[in-house]
Amino acid sequence: MDRSDLQQLSKEELIDLILRLQHPEKTSRTSSKPPSTDKKGKRENSRPGGAKRGHEPHNRKLSDNPDDFVDHKPTRCARCGGALGPEAAMELIGEYDEIDIPPIKPHVTRHRRFACSCGLCGASVAGPAPAVSKTTPFSPRIHALAIYFKGFQLMSYERLRGMFQAVLGLSVSEGALMNMFIRSHPAFEVEADKALAILRQARVVASDETGVRIEGTNSWHWVFHCKDAVIHQPDYTRAGRVVDEVMGGHVPEVWIADRYSAQQNRAARHQTCLAHLDRDAEFAFEHGSDDLPLRFKLWFDRAFALARNITDFAASTRASKQRGLEKQLADILTTATGCSLARKLQAKVARARDQLLTFCDYPGEVDPTNNGSERKLRPSAIQRKVTNGYRAMWAAEAEADVRTTVDTARLRGACPFQTILDTLAGSAEPGLLARPT
């Protein structure tokens, strides 16, 4: 369409054309965009930092097992100047902890191998070779530290090497660090296979995916999780093949995901992420021309309120509230609107209509949103921004198996670093057997 075509349009036609061409900017409140992409407000309009007014202070608790005690007693009376001897009555009026970390340095055990001469025949007999002579000199704890700081504190090889040298007093090359990750991978593969076996028996499974750079190409980091296991899976594609391979033919009873096509038809029933649709409603409300998006927002608020307290309701109350939501939704979906954004929202919600209230039939088991998957993907998204991805697929797979092991153990309340250490110490590989501390 050129200038002459535009000149032939009426005023109303021009207005309609401009409105159709307008694309309001989306934010983290009105879409799935991360908050980091939002434009920052002016400083004078931002909230001040620090604790809020009326905030109750939280002081550090005293240690349960202090290593040393230093007693502070008066020697003279502040009133009369009399001496206070050891026999003077006293009471404890205050305790304060002073915390320090002793200097950290490597503990080196030198294994020495000797040969002895036989007193009978004169033969030279060599002593048995220690296991360390055939494998890495670095213990499971050093391997665990490298994996923890690389994968969970997002340190590059260069920064990790610098940390070992400056803080731990241990000189380690970047090649040695990479060998630690390669050497450790089999131990985490075993744990990842165990988690995968649990997932393939789960009744409810949630999934999501996010972009990642692998070997210089745009690839994907997938996550699948149930109440007892978490699986991280890198792949070059976002296609449904990844879901097929991970699930291995298992069809759960409920699948929680967004409306992406590869996530559809994966279970007997689906729960669409209501948070995604709620953000779409927010966008339509802010930039639309009627109140239909507001009605959608209020409906989603009622659905979220039901989900928060759903385990407290009797089955009859739960069913009654579900029927009420279904009736209200039917009324909203049949409401006529002249706003294009509202019509688009109507169509999107209508397509997911049978997947919106699945959580009502599984109280306490199925969430109304897929926020759990997004939280499990967030560390990978942060790592992508810090490191710009992986140079090799083996590195992405190795780190995914570590995250699978750690996130699965977290469901039981385990500490990430201790989980890594326990996995390496329990490995059958001779070079990673636990050693005396």
BAMAR-452507 format. One line per field, with one value per residue (C-alpha): chain; x, y, z; residue number from 0; residue in one letter. Coordinates in steps of 0.25 Angstrom, whole numbers. Example, Ala and Ser with C-alpha at 12.3 -4.5 7.8 and 13.67 -1.06 7.14 Angstrom:
cadena: [A, A]
xx: [49, 55]
yy: [-18, -4]
zz: [31, 29]
num: [0, 1]
residuo: [a, s]
This chain:
cadena: [A, A, A, A, A, A, A, A, A, A, A, A, A, A, A, A, A, A, A, A, A, A, A, A, A, A, A, A, A, A, A, A, A, A, A, A, A, A, A, A, A, A, A, A, A, A, A, A, A, A, A, A, A, A, A, A, A, A, A, A, A, A, A, A, A, A, A, A, A, A, A, A, A, A, A, A, A, A, A, A, A, A, A, A, A, A, A, A, A, A, A, A, A, A, A, A, A, A, A, A, A, A, A, A, A, A, A, A, A, A, A, A, A, A, A, A, A, A, A, A, A, A, A, A, A, A, A, A, A, A, A, A, A, A, A, A, A, A, A, A, A, A, A, A, A, A, A, A, A, A, A, A, A, A, A, A, A, A, A, A, A, A, A, A, A, A, A, A, A, A, A, A, A, A, A, A, A, A, A, A, A, A, A, A, A, A, A, A, A, A, A, A, A, A, A, A, A, A, A, A, A, A, A, A, A, A, A, A, A, A, A, A, A, A, A, A, A, A, A, A, A, A, A, A, A, A, A, A, A, A, A, A, A, A, A, A, A, A, A, A, A, A, A, A, A, A, A, A, A, A, A, A, A, A, A, A, A, A, A, A, A, A, A, A, A, A, A, A, A, A, A, A, A, A, A, A, A, A, A, A, A, A, A, A, A, A, A, A, A, A, A, A, A, A, A, A, A, A, A, A, A, A, A, A, A, A, A, A, A, A, A, A, A, A, A, A, A, A, A, A, A, A, A, A, A, A, A, A, A, A, A, A, A, A, A, A, A, A, A, A, A, A, A, A, A, A, A, A, A, A, A, A, A, A, A, A, A, A, A, A, A, A, A, A, A, A, A, A, A, A, A, A, A, A, A, A, A, A, A, A, A, A, A, A, A, A, A, A, A, A, A, A, A, A, A, A, A, A, A, A, A, A, A, A, A, A, A, A, A, A, A, A, A, A, A, A, A, A, A, A, A, A, A, A, A, A, A, A, A, A, A, A, A, A, A, A, A]
xx: [0, 6, 3, -8, -15, -15, -21, -33, -37, -47, -44, -50, -43, -30, -33, -36, -23, -14, -21, -18, -3, -1, 6, 7, 20, 19, 25, 28, 14, 7, 15, 25, 36, 46, 47, 61, 55, 46, 49, 54, 46, 52, 59, 50, 38, 45, 44, 55, 64, 66, 56, 42, 36, 32, 40, 44, 59, 65, 78, 87, 85, 97, 104, 99, 114, 124, 139, 145, 140, 146, 141, 141, 140, 142, 154, 149, 136, 132, 125, 135, 148, 149, 156, 147, 154, 151, 142, 132, 118, 115, 104, 104, 99, 102, 108, 113, 119, 131, 132, 144, 149, 162, 173, 169, 180, 181, 184, 194, 197, 210, 209, 223, 225, 238, 245, 251, 262, 259, 269, 268, 269, 273, 261, 256, 241, 233, 222, 208, 204, 194, 181, 185, 197, 187, 177, 175, 182, 169, 159, 144, 143, 152, 143, 131, 135, 139, 125, 118, 125, 124, 110, 103, 111, 113, 128, 136, 148, 157, 150, 149, 164, 166, 157, 165, 178, 174, 165, 169, 184, 183, 188, 179, 180, 167, 170, 170, 157, 151, 156, 149, 136, 138, 143, 131, 120, 118, 114, 103, 98, 95, 87, 80, 76, 69, 62, 57, 52, 43, 38, 34, 24, 19, 4, 6, 17, 20, 29, 35, 47, 56, 66, 81, 94, 101, 113, 109, 95, 81, 77, 68, 68, 56, 51, 42, 38, 28, 27, 39, 48, 54, 60, 68, 70, 78, 75, 77, 62, 49, 41, 32, 43, 50, 37, 35, 50, 49, 36, 40, 25, 20, 7, 4, -10, -8, 2, 4, 10, 7, 0, 12, 9, 20, 14, 0, -6, 4, -6, -20, -23, -16, -14, -11, -2, -13, -1, 2, -13, -14, -2, -9, -22, -13, -8, -21, -27, -16, -17, -31, -43, -54, -55, -55, -41, -44, -54, -44, -34, -45, -48, -33, -32, -44, -37, -24, -32, -38, -25, -18, -29, -33, -29, -37, -50, -59, -61, -76, -71, -59, -69, -79, -68, -63, -77, -78, -65, -69, -82, -75, -65, -76, -83, -69, -66, -80, -79, -78, -67, -62, -48, -38, -29, -41, -45, -31, -31, -45, -41, -28, -36, -46, -36, -31, -45, -44, -30, -33, -39, -32, -26, -39, -40, -26, -26, -12, -6, -8, -4, -12, 1, 14, 22, 29, 36, 40, 46, 54, 59, 63, 77, 79, 74, 83, 95, 92, 93, 106, 113, 106, 104, 113, 124, 121, 108, 116, 117, 102, 99, 108, 103, 89, 91, 97, 85, 76, 83, 83, 69, 63, 71, 66, 51, 56, 62, 77, 88, 93, 108, 106, 98, 109, 120, 112, 110, 124, 129, 119, 124, 130, 141, 154, 159, 147, 146, 144, 157, 160, 158]
yy: [0, 13, 28, 29, 17, 23, 36, 29, 23, 30, 35, 23, 13, 20, 19, 5, 2, 10, 2, -11, -8, -3, -14, -9, -13, -25, -25, -36, -33, -35, -46, -57, -47, -47, -35, -32, -27, -17, -2, 3, 14, 28, 27, 38, 29, 16, 10, 13, 2, -4, -10, -6, 3, -5, -17, -26, -28, -42, -44, -55, -67, -71, -84, -97, -102, -91, -96, -87, -79, -65, -60, -45, -43, -30, -28, -17, -11, 1, 7, 6, 1, -12, -24, -35, -48, -62, -65, -54, -58, -55, -57, -58, -45, -46, -55, -51, -59, -56, -64, -67, -77, -83, -81, -91, -99, -113, -125, -133, -148, -153, -167, -173, -187, -195, -207, -217, -227, -241, -246, -260, -259, -245, -241, -227, -227, -215, -210, -209, -197, -188, -184, -170, -174, -178, -167, -152, -146, -138, -144, -144, -132, -124, -129, -125, -111, -110, -115, -107, -93, -96, -100, -93, -80, -79, -77, -78, -87, -75, -70, -84, -86, -72, -76, -89, -82, -69, -75, -90, -89, -99, -98, -104, -102, -100, -114, -121, -114, -119, -133, -133, -130, -141, -151, -148, -149, -164, -163, -153, -161, -172, -163, -156, -170, -173, -160, -163, -176, -169, -159, -170, -175, -162, -159, -144, -138, -123, -118, -106, -101, -89, -85, -88, -87, -100, -101, -88, -91, -88, -100, -103, -107, -115, -118, -129, -131, -139, -139, -148, -145, -134, -136, -126, -129, -121, -123, -116, -116, -111, -122, -132, -143, -138, -141, -155, -159, -154, -160, -174, -177, -174, -166, -159, -156, -141, -132, -118, -108, -96, -96, -99, -110, -120, -120, -124, -138, -143, -149, -153, -139, -125, -113, -101, -91, -80, -70, -69, -66, -56, -48, -48, -43, -32, -28, -27, -20, -9, -7, -11, -3, -10, -17, -31, -34, -29, -39, -50, -44, -45, -59, -63, -57, -66, -78, -75, -73, -86, -93, -87, -93, -105, -115, -108, -110, -122, -129, -124, -109, -111, -117, -105, -95, -102, -101, -86, -83, -91, -84, -70, -74, -78, -65, -57, -66, -63, -48, -39, -30, -20, -20, -28, -31, -36, -45, -50, -53, -60, -69, -73, -76, -83, -93, -96, -97, -112, -110, -98, -105, -119, -115, -116, -131, -133, -125, -123, -131, -122, -107, -97, -91, -96, -87, -99, -102, -88, -87, -100, -94, -80, -84, -89, -76, -68, -76, -74, -59, -60, -71, -70, -85, -97, -100, -114, -123, -132, -120, -117, -132, -133, -121, -125, -138, -131, -122, -134, -140, -128, -123, -137, -138, -124, -129, -137, -125, -128, -118, -116, -117, -129, -136, -134, -139, -151, -155, -154, -161, -172, -174, -188, -181, -183, -169, -164, -173, -166, -163, -160, -145]
zz: [0, -4, -2, -13, -7, 7, 2, -4, 10, 19, 32, 39, 30, 34, 48, 47, 39, 50, 61, 54, 52, 66, 74, 89, 96, 105, 118, 129, 135, 122, 115, 118, 116, 127, 137, 132, 119, 125, 124, 137, 143, 147, 160, 167, 165, 170, 184, 193, 197, 211, 221, 220, 231, 243, 239, 250, 251, 250, 258, 256, 266, 275, 270, 277, 277, 279, 278, 288, 300, 305, 318, 321, 336, 344, 353, 362, 367, 358, 371, 382, 375, 383, 377, 371, 373, 367, 379, 376, 372, 357, 347, 332, 326, 311, 300, 287, 276, 268, 255, 247, 236, 238, 227, 216, 210, 203, 211, 203, 206, 199, 196, 195, 189, 193, 188, 198, 195, 200, 210, 205, 190, 188, 179, 179, 183, 179, 188, 183, 175, 182, 174, 173, 164, 153, 154, 158, 170, 173, 184, 182, 191, 181, 169, 177, 179, 164, 160, 170, 167, 152, 151, 163, 165, 150, 150, 137, 135, 137, 150, 155, 154, 160, 172, 175, 174, 183, 193, 194, 191, 180, 166, 156, 141, 133, 126, 139, 143, 130, 133, 146, 140, 129, 140, 149, 139, 140, 154, 151, 139, 149, 158, 145, 140, 154, 154, 139, 144, 155, 145, 135, 146, 151, 151, 149, 140, 137, 126, 120, 111, 109, 99, 101, 92, 89, 80, 74, 70, 76, 84, 96, 110, 114, 128, 133, 147, 156, 171, 173, 162, 153, 139, 131, 117, 106, 92, 78, 76, 82, 75, 81, 79, 92, 100, 93, 96, 111, 114, 107, 104, 118, 118, 131, 136, 136, 128, 132, 122, 114, 100, 92, 82, 85, 100, 95, 95, 105, 115, 118, 123, 122, 131, 124, 131, 136, 139, 124, 120, 132, 127, 113, 120, 127, 113, 107, 119, 118, 103, 99, 98, 106, 120, 115, 118, 132, 134, 130, 140, 151, 147, 147, 161, 166, 160, 167, 180, 179, 176, 188, 198, 190, 200, 211, 204, 204, 191, 190, 192, 182, 171, 174, 172, 160, 154, 157, 150, 138, 137, 138, 128, 118, 120, 117, 105, 98, 101, 88, 87, 77, 83, 74, 86, 94, 83, 82, 97, 96, 85, 92, 105, 97, 91, 105, 111, 115, 121, 130, 143, 143, 156, 163, 161, 167, 179, 184, 173, 161, 161, 153, 147, 141, 150, 156, 143, 141, 154, 151, 138, 144, 148, 133, 128, 137, 133, 118, 121, 129, 120, 107, 106, 104, 94, 93, 95, 105, 114, 114, 116, 128, 134, 132, 139, 151, 151, 150, 162, 171, 168, 170, 184, 187, 187, 199, 206, 202, 201, 187, 190, 200, 189, 179, 189, 193, 178, 175, 188, 185, 171, 168, 160, 167, 166, 172, 185, 198, 205, 220, 224]
num: [0, 1, 2, 3, 4, 5, 6, 7, 8, 9, 10, 11, 12, 13, 14, 15, 16, 17, 18, 19, 20, 21, 22, 23, 24, 25, 26, 27, 28, 29, 30, 31, 32, 33, 34, 35, 36, 37, 38, 39, 40, 41, 42, 43, 44, 45, 46, 47, 48, 49, 50, 51, 52, 53, 54, 55, 56, 57, 58, 59, 60, 61, 62, 63, 64, 65, 66, 67, 68, 69, 70, 71, 72, 73, 74, 75, 76, 77, 78, 79, 80, 81, 82, 83, 84, 85, 86, 87, 88, 89, 90, 91, 92, 93, 94, 95, 96, 97, 98, 99, 100, 101, 102, 103, 104, 105, 106, 107, 108, 109, 110, 111, 112, 113, 114, 115, 116, 117, 118, 119, 120, 121, 122, 123, 124, 125, 126, 127, 128, 129, 130, 131, 132, 133, 134, 135, 136, 137, 138, 139, 140, 141, 142, 143, 144, 145, 146, 147, 148, 149, 150, 151, 152, 153, 154, 155, 156, 157, 158, 159, 160, 161, 162, 163, 164, 165, 166, 167, 168, 169, 170, 171, 172, 173, 174, 175, 176, 177, 178, 179, 180, 181, 182, 183, 184, 185, 186, 187, 188, 189, 190, 191, 192, 193, 194, 195, 196, 197, 198, 199, 200, 201, 202, 203, 204, 205, 206, 207, 208, 209, 210, 211, 212, 213, 214, 215, 216, 217, 218, 219, 220, 221, 222, 223, 224, 225, 226, 227, 228, 229, 230, 231, 232, 233, 234, 235, 236, 237, 238, 239, 240, 241, 242, 243, 244, 245, 246, 247, 248, 249, 250, 251, 252, 253, 254, 255, 256, 257, 258, 259, 260, 261, 262, 263, 264, 265, 266, 267, 268, 269, 270, 271, 272, 273, 274, 275, 276, 277, 278, 279, 280, 281, 282, 283, 284, 285, 286, 287, 288, 289, 290, 291, 292, 293, 294, 295, 296, 297, 298, 299, 300, 301, 302, 303, 304, 305, 306, 307, 308, 309, 310, 311, 312, 313, 314, 315, 316, 317, 318, 319, 320, 321, 322, 323, 324, 325, 326, 327, 328, 329, 330, 331, 332, 333, 334, 335, 336, 337, 338, 339, 340, 341, 342, 343, 344, 345, 346, 347, 348, 349, 350, 351, 352, 353, 354, 355, 356, 357, 358, 359, 360, 361, 362, 363, 364, 365, 366, 367, 368, 369, 370, 371, 372, 373, 374, 375, 376, 377, 378, 379, 380, 381, 382, 383, 384, 385, 386, 387, 388, 389, 390, 391, 392, 393, 394, 395, 396, 397, 398, 399, 400, 401, 402, 403, 404, 405, 406, 407, 408, 409, 410, 411, 412, 413, 414, 415, 416, 417, 418, 419, 420, 421, 422, 423, 424, 425, 426, 427, 428, 429, 430, 431, 432, 433, 434, 435, 436]
residuo: [m, d, r, s, d, l, q, q, l, s, k, e, e, l, i, d, l, i, l, r, l, q, h, p, e, k, t, s, r, t, s, s, k, p, p, s, t, d, k, k, g, k, r, e, n, s, r, p, g, g, a, k, r, g, h, e, p, h, n, r, k, l, s, d, n, p, d, d, f, v, d, h, k, p, t, r, c, a, r, c, g, g, a, l, g, p, e, a, a, m, e, l, i, g, e, y, d, e, i, d, i, p, p, i, k, p, h, v, t, r, h, r, r, f, a, c, s, c, g, l, c, g, a, s, v, a, g, p, a, p, a, v, s, k, t, t, p, f, s, p, r, i, h, a, l, a, i, y, f, k, g, f, q, l, m, s, y, e, r, l, r, g, m, f, q, a, v, l, g, l, s, v, s, e, g, a, l, m, n, m, f, i, r, s, h, p, a, f, e, v, e, a, d, k, a, l, a, i, l, r, q, a, r, v, v, a, s, d, e, t, g, v, r, i, e, g, t, n, s, w, h, w, v, f, h, c, k, d, a, v, i, h, q, p, d, y, t, r, a, g, r, v, v, d, e, v, m, g, g, h, v, p, e, v, w, i, a, d, r, y, s, a, q, q, n, r, a, a, r, h, q, t, c, l, a, h, l, d, r, d, a, e, f, a, f, e, h, g, s, d, d, l, p, l, r, f, k, l, w, f, d, r, a, f, a, l, a, r, n, i, t, d, f, a, a, s, t, r, a, s, k, q, r, g, l, e, k, q, l, a, d, i, l, t, t, a, t, g, c, s, l, a, r, k, l, q, a, k, v, a, r, a, r, d, q, l, l, t, f, c, d, y, p, g, e, v, d, p, t, n, n, g, s, e, r, k, l, r, p, s, a, i, q, r, k, v, t, n, g, y, r, a, m, w, a, a, e, a, e, a, d, v, r, t, t, v, d, t, a, r, l, r, g, a, c, p, f, q, t, i, l, d, t, l, a, g, s, a, e, p, g, l, l, a, r, p, t]
